Amino acid sequence: MTPLFLPSPPISSFQVGPVTIHIYALCMLTGIVVAWILSSRRFVAKGGTPELFDSLALWSVVIGIIGARLYHVITDPELYFAAGRNPIDAFKIWNGGLGIWGAVAAGAIAALVWCRRHGVRFGVVADCVAPALLFAQAIGRLGNWFNQELFGRPTTLRWGLLIDPQHRPPGYEQYATFQPTFLYELIWCTIGGFLLLWLSRRFALGGGKLFTVYVMYYCFGRFFIESLRIDPANHLGGMRLNDYTSAGVFVVATLVLIWQLWHHPGKPTSIWRDGRPAESGIQDDLSITRDGSTTVPDADE
């Protein structure tokens, strides 16, 4: 009986007339749209308006993509600026190479500036987008599958990923199946997205706490997934740079959450910094009581 393995897609792009459509880019755009819709719904439920969120999201997404690419290029400069490389490739994001650390950091800074200018609590906005970010990351990982990239060490497991010879890294040409790290991260992020939605309903994790939990959750899983990968990366002391990033950010986020719980155990009473009442629109966290009536949690949950 022939072993069953996960196949890799036979194409990574297709033509529409003279235009080349890269599936990696479509996956990234799909993730952004899903995150935009879910985050907007949560933002409206906490007192904002769709128009206000669209303004925020536009700035954050654009700056976030720039930050994601910059992080990738800065941490792996040899891929673009070493001898024989073409620096123009640093701009070709459709070929892969977006660092989530740079995306979240740059997007958060853009959102913080926007919130300051519009009188909105940044912590509330961060909590609105936290679950959506994990869902977007899960969808984005499908792009790595189509590009046949960012896979892990060789494996004979039944769910091993078949990689075409031209995509196998130097030194691994003799192996055909590898750890599908894109799938591990996709599953981890999807579970995490639903977990954060549950936590936002079950516990008082407003004021930025839910976003901090998102950072901790993602970093914890990424640390172990990163250790399986064999794609080119800078190492320090035998570990990949992103392993240090995952561990360091996890520790910082843990300390931040402890500080948040100690100094701000409750939830803000309004999405607005000036304390004006939050007029909720569409409710995404409605719960039904035993008598059939509906109850709505705090506006800044």
Summary of the structure (lengths in Angstrom):
residues: 301
radius of gyration: 21.0
end to end distance: 53.4
largest distance: 71.6
contacts: 935
relative contact order: 0.14
helix: 57%
strand: 9%
